[in-house]
């Protein structure tokens, strides 16, 4: 029987199989991947990461709201290309879906604020940021809410 030490057949077979399943394109969506997580200023740690399409979608909605981007950014060729490189497993929703997700987030934050008002609140301070579009439509896009209860304050920010 011939020894296989020093042979590259197993390595070549492995590389051929890996070409069919490049990193980030696994058949199991719950498959963990290794990633480096920044722990301190200059230290990193090895951790596992699992793709979560809902978390990516929520992060996209948050980015659109926080950076005051139009919903149609998801239809731009540059954004589509960037996302295909950065997160190839994520299927990009339409601008109408993003709009609905933003409204859902608004309604959930609205209910949180409403629940805060139902508590024993002695003072409320609201601060808003307004701007006018090129079509001379006025918008209010940020709300900072300060609730004061019995000499203690709680801060809520919605943007």
N, C-alpha and C positions, 0 to 999 in steps of 0.2 A: 504494500500500500504506500502511495506517495504522500509525502508531507505537504501540507498547504501553507506552511509558514513562509513568509516572504512573497506570497501571491497577492495580487491586487484584484482578483476576480470578485471577492466579496465586496470590496469597496466600490468597484465599478457597478455591480448589481444594485448596491445601495444608492448610489448617485442617480442611476436611471430611475429608480422608484421615487426618489425625492423630487425629481424634476416634475413629476406628475402632481405632487402636492407641495407647492412652494409655501414658504412661511406665510401665515395669515390666511390660508385657503384650505383649512382642514374640513373634513367631511362632518365632523362632530362639532356643532357650535358651542358646546360646553367644554371643549378641550382647553385645558389650561396651557398658557404659554409662559415662558420665562421672560422677565423684564427687570430692568434696573430701576429702583426707586430711590430718589434723593432723600437721604435721611438728615443730613446736616449741610453745612456750608460747602464742604468738599468731600463728603462721604456718601457713598451709595450702598445699597443693599440689594441683594438678589431676591426677587419675589415672584409670585405667579400672578397672572392676569387672565381673565376670562372675558371674551367679547360679550357685551350686553347692548343690544340694539336700542332698547328703551332708554338706557342711560345716555347713549350717544344722541338720541333724538331730543331728550330733555336738555342736554348741554347745548345742542344747536338752537333750540328755542330760547334758552337763557342768553346765548351769545347775541341772537337777533334783537332781543329786548334790551339788553344792557348796552350794546353798541349802536342802538337805534338804526338798525339796518332794515332795508325794505324786504318784504317777503319774497320778492322775485330774485333775491340773491341766490336761492337754491337752483334757479334756472340758468345761471350764468355759466358759460363754458369754462372759465378759469376756476370757478368754485368747484364744478364737477370734476375737473382734472385734479385739483388739489385733494379733494376727498377720495378720489380713486387711488391716489398714492398714499395718503395718510391713513385711510381706513377702508380698504377694498371690500370688506364684508358688509359694509353699511349700504343699504339701498336707500337712495335719497328720496324723501317724500316730496310731494308737489307743494307749491306755494299755498295752495288751499288747505292742505293738511297742516302745514306750519301755522297758518292763520288760525285754524281751529285749535291747535295745541296752545297757541298764545292766549286765545280766549279762555280755554280751559284753565290755564295757569292764572289768568286774571280772576276768574270766578272762584278758584280755590283760595287765592289770596284775599279776595273780597270776603269770603266766609270766615277766614281767620281773623280779619280785622273786625268783622261784625261780632264775632264771639268775644273779642277783646272789649268791645263797647258794652256788651251785656254784663261784664263784670263791674265791680264797684270802682269806677273810675272817677277821680276827683278833678283832674285837669287833662286836657288833650292839646297837643301842639301838632299842627299839620304844616308841612312845607312842600311846595310843589315847584316843578321846573316846567316852564312853558316855552314854546317856540312856534314860529309861524312858517309854514311851507312856502314854496315858490308860488303856489296857487292862492296864497293869502288865507290858508286855513290854519286856525290856531289849534295847537295840540298841547295837552298836559301829559308828560310822559314819565315823570318820576314823582313818587310820593314817599315822604319820610314821616313816620308816625311816631310820636312820643306819647306814651301813656304814663300817667302818674297815679300811683295808688298808695295811699297812706304813707307819705313821705318816702316812698321808694319809686324809682322810675324803671320802666322797661322800654326797650327800644326795638322797633320793628322797621325794617327797610324793605320797600317793594320797588323794584325797578325792572 
